[in-house]
Amino acid sequence: MAASRVNRLRLCWRPTQQRLTDRLARYEQLDYTYIEVGATCAASMPAGYHHIDHATIVGTGRQTFTVLADALWGWELQRAAGLVVATSCETMTIGATMLNATVGAASLLAPCRVVDVIDDHRRRGFSYGTLPGHPLRGEERFTVEFDAAGRVVLHIVSFSVPTGLARLAPPVARVGQRAINRRYAAAACQIVAPPGRPPLMPTTPTQPD
């Protein structure tokens, strides 16, 4: 399918799980919209893009780390942040294709594919890259980290530039990115909150670990 045709599918009224699932196959054979695939795991991110590095403390302790990491690997962070999500694989796997959509008067489709997974004792997560039809071009990495102080940190890094209509107003696209990152942080706190207790307010680490 030509990229221009996919771009016309970007606006999706009243997205539902079934509607996104029905669209998923259209994106599975498409290539990435950028060259630097996997660069969110490199020592430095590529030039020529807007970079985001957003870290949030969401709790403490090994159990909190495990709960949030499991949720992240099952796409529950995106769902808890209010997105509708459909994926070719419910278990985090390199090559899995994912469609998510914001909910609103004009709901944007955001097709991505997993390019890398991270799974060790203190750090779990994944990176996904954009496919044709995404309002941005680039890559984003989500990790849940258990630091030496026992803090559980949700860490989001990305590099991207707007595409399509979003190119007409880059500052608006950046505001949207910051807003969704705040939603991810709040969703992470909700996921790890003990039953019957309000979630913690997200906080930013005073220094990277």
N, C-alpha and C positions, 0 to 999 in steps of 0.2 A: 504494500500500500504506500502510495506517495506521501511524503511528509506533509505536503500542503493539505491533503485530504484528512490526515490525522489531526492537523491543527484545527480544522473546522469542527472536530469532535471535542475540542477543549471545553466548551461551555456545555454543561450537562445539567438540565433542570431536574430538581428533586432526585439526587443520586441515591440509589439504594444498593445494598449488597448484591442483589441479583442483577441489577443493571450493569454494575461494574464487572461482575463475573462474566456476563455476556460479552462485554467489550474486550476482556482480557486477551483473548487469542489474537486479536488484531495487532497487539504490540509485541508478542513473544518473539517474532522473527526480525524485529527492527533493530538497527544498530544504535549505539550510543550517539549522542549529539555533540560530543566533545572528544578530544584526542587523549587527554591525560588520565586515562582510566586507572584507578587505584591510587591516585596521588594524595588522597586524604590520609593515607597511611605512611607517606614519605616524611622525611625530616622537615621539609618545607613545602608549602603549597605553591602551585604554579602562578607565575606572574600573569597580569592581564585580566584577572578576575577580582570580584569583591570577595574578601575573606571574612569568615565569621568564626570566632572561637568563644564558645559560651559554656561555662561550667557552673553547675549548681549543686550545692550540698542538699541532699534530700533526706538524710537520716544517718544512722550509725549502726554498726554491727554486721556480722556475717549473714544473719538471717535476712536483714533488710536488703543486703547486696544480692542474695540469691533470689528473693522474691522479685525485685525489680529487673534483674538480668533475665529471669525466666519470662517475665512479661514482655520485655524488649524483644526477645527472640521469638515470641509468639505474636508480634505486631500489636500487642495490646497497648503500648504507649501511644501509638497513633490513634487507635480507637478511643482511648480514654481522653485524648485531647480533642475529641469531637469530630474526627475525620471518619468518613466511610471508606473501608478498605476491602480490596479483593486481591488475592495473591495466588500465584500458581503453585505455591508450596507453603503450608502453614508452619513448617519447621524452617528455621533460618538456614538457607542453602545458597551457595554461590550459584548465580545464574537464575535464581528465582525472580520472576517478574511481578511487580506490584503496582496496582492502581490505587491511588487515594484521591478523595475529592472533598473539598470544603463544602459545607452545607450553608446555603443562603440563596438570595434571589438569583445570583449568577454564580453557579458552583463550578470551580475550576478542577479539571482533571489533571493529575500529576503522575504520569507513567514513569516508572523507574525499574532498574534491575540491580540486584545485589552483586557487587563486584568483589567483596572481601568479607570474611567473618573473623572475629577475634574471640578466642575462648581459652582463658587461662585462669589461674587461681584467684587473681585480683582484678581481672579486666575481661569483660565480655561485651561484644557489640558487633556491629556490621557497618559497611559502607554501601550506599547505592548511588548509581549514576542515572542521569536523565536520559529519557528516550524521546523521540519526536512527539510533539504535542504538549510537552511540559512547558510551563511559562518561564522556566529558567533553563540554563544550559550549564551543567557542572556536576558536582558530586557532594554528597553529605555523609558524614560518619557520626554514628551514635555509639557511645560506649558508656557502660556502667562500671565505675572504678571503686575499688575498696582500698583506700590509701593507708599509709603507715599509722595514721592517727585513729584509724577505725571509722573514718567518715566514708559515707557512700555518696559518690559524686556522679551526676549525669553530665556527660561531656559531649557537646555537639560542635563539630567543626565542619566547615564547608567552604567551597569556592564556587562561584557562579556568576553568570551575567544574565540579564533579562533577554527573553526572545519574544518574537511576535509583537503584539500590542504593548506588552510590558516594557519594551525598549523605549517607548515614548515617554515613560516616566520612571526612570531608575530609582529615584528616591522613594516612590510609592512602593516599588517592589521590595526595597530594603526594609521599609516600615513593616510590610507584611511578613518578611522573614523574622524580624525581631518579635513580632506579635505571636507567631506560631511557636517560636522557641520558648516564649514565656508560657504558652499553653502546655508545651511538653513538660516544662519544669513543674508546673502546677499539677499536671496529670501524674507525674512520677511521685510526687508527695502524696497524692490520693491513693495510688496503688499500694504504697508501703504503709499507709496509716493503719494502726491496729483497729479492729472492729469497735465501733462505739466511741472512737476518739477522733477529734478533728485532725486533719492533716497538718503537718508542719508548714510554715511559710518557707518557700525556697530562699536560700541564701547563697551568696557567691563566696568561694574560697578566698582567703586573704592573699594567698600566693599559690601558684601551681605546685603540684607534688610530682 
